[in-house]
Amino acid sequence: MKAAVVGGGLAGLAAALDLVDCGHHVTVYEARPTLGGAVQTLPEREGDPDPPPDNGQHIALGCFTEYLRFLARIGEAGSVLRKRLALPVVGESRRVATISSNPLSILGYRHLDRGERLAVLRTLLRLRTATASDGETFGDLLRRLGQSQEAIDRFWDVFIRPALNLRTDEASAAVGAFTVRTALLSGRAAADLVLPVRPLGAMHGDAAGRALEAAGANVRTGTRVDSLDDLDADTVVVAVPPAESARLLGDEPVPLEDSPIVSVHLLFDRPLLRVPRGALTGHEPQARGQYLTVVSSGVPELLEIRGRGLVDRIAGQLTERLGAAELLWSRVSREPRATVALRPGQAAVRPGTETRYPNVVRAGTWIDTGWPATMESAVRSGRAAARALTAEKTTPIPA
Ligand SMILES: Cc1cc2nc3c(=O)[nH]c(=O)nc-3n(C[C@H](O)[C@H](O)[C@H](O)COP(=O)(O)OP(=O)(O)OC[C@H]3O[C@@H](n4cnc5c(N)ncnc54)[C@H](O)[C@@H]3O)c2cc1C
């Protein structure tokens, strides 16, 4: 069977690998010059430090089983550092409190008073069984379970915002509860931080391209597909973002909004952040300085602030909290469509793999995988699409 995969992000790459591993003749069409989609290293610019910056920090968790399997398949299992969850949260007064995988550690969370800490612990345990509908926000659910706005802002938002790329008061309760249950309430290993230790482009797109070619697939980068009719294939996986997917499939556009991520990469002349031992940024503090990446999830206002103004604002906030330092280099990366925004009511509009054409399937992190729009969702969607085409011949995806 000749299979065409349109889109060389993680969804398309995962689908293509499963299809080629099942013995199909696979061609991947990717519009950009590189594979990897949203998981990219920025094109090199003069003056960039080595290694060059990525388009934004990508963090996986221990519960991202299909993403980890994908890395193993492309020979990159060793390109991540896995460590127990320990999220240091630096307060206005420079005090540090840590969120970890042990629910009892909440009792030592110094950004809340004792009563609030106990209430957070109670709510966390209640979330195991609480009914979480897609019709309300996660903030509404937390308030129903007894949480104050203080606890939402100082504890829940710290975890939910980077995970869902939305504020707790914007995200769907069902998606928020799924995230807490899957990551924080499924055993310690599920919450492990899985951090990239190589440039994202090299360990995702480049490595997957090599693995596909070694398995006999044809990879065509720099090739935008204008119409599915142009493809010489028996079956097609359409693994592109929602609007392009609708255009190619002749569907009504799916009413899913985007949520942005803005990353500001900064090189200071001295180490500023010692607490997380550098691992959260992938860069150890060095004798001569420190490279930090500040990631702002779901803050659309930042898209409006241009270049120098944004760097000055973020660098100023950091030095105010962490101490004086001179900025040696900076670069800004804006991703206005980083993820889809899973607000209340959006679960129902996420389509499945099936399309109106029997030989064409849909993939992409945004389709209905049951997961938030993460790398895990992308890989799962790709594997589900391949499975739909090959009628269960690939390894089943565990629930
Ligand atoms: C800055 C940033 C930070 C993130 N951080 C995290 C994180 O920490 N953890 C996490 O799990 N997830 C994170 N994500 C989300 C994650 O990267 C995405 O959910 C996932 O990579 C999307 O994969 P995809 O294959 O579904 O889509 P995409 O990566 O968007 O891939 C789609 C591909 O299709 C191509 N394409 C589009 N139209 C056509 C066409 N007509 N013909 C050919 N090709 C076409 C595009 O060029 C693109 O390469 C982040 C995303 C961004 C942008």
The ligand as an ORCA input file, in Angstrom:
! r2SCAN-3c Opt
* xyz 0 1
  C       6.949     27.000     21.910
  C       6.211     25.707     22.169
  C       6.398     25.053     23.387
  C       5.740     23.867     23.629
  N       5.985     23.202     24.803
  C       5.512     21.970     24.982
  C       5.893     21.212     26.130
  O       6.642     21.685     26.973
  N       5.404     19.932     26.241
  C       4.574     19.385     25.311
  O       4.211     18.215     25.447
  N       4.167     20.098     24.214
  C       4.620     21.362     24.038
  N       4.248     22.078     22.932
  C       3.205     21.512     22.031
  C       3.766     20.464     21.073
  O       4.965     20.922     20.484
  C       2.738     20.217     19.960
  O       1.505     19.832     20.552
  C       3.119     19.114     18.981
  O       4.485     19.142     18.644
  C       2.273     19.277     17.713
  O       2.558     18.241     16.795
  P       1.659     18.028     15.487
  O       2.385     17.058     14.650
  O       0.277     17.736     15.875
  O       1.586     19.461     14.763
  P       2.731     20.382     14.172
  O       3.954     20.237     14.985
  O       2.131     21.731     14.015
  O       3.065     19.765     12.734
  C       2.305     20.007     11.602
  C       3.253     20.098     10.414
  O       2.510     20.158      9.212
  C       3.190     21.004      8.312
  N       2.205     21.422      7.298
  C       1.154     22.253      7.473
  N       0.466     22.361      6.323
  C       1.087     21.565      5.418
  C       0.839     21.235      4.041
  N      -0.216     21.748      3.370
  N       1.689     20.410      3.400
  C       2.757     19.874      4.059
  N       3.041     20.150      5.370
  C       2.208     20.979      6.030
  C       3.691     22.107      9.198
  O       4.756     22.823      8.581
  C       4.133     21.349     10.443
  O       5.485     20.964     10.377
  C       4.849     23.306     22.658
  C       4.654     23.981     21.447
  C       5.320     25.145     21.193
  C       5.118     25.843     19.859
*
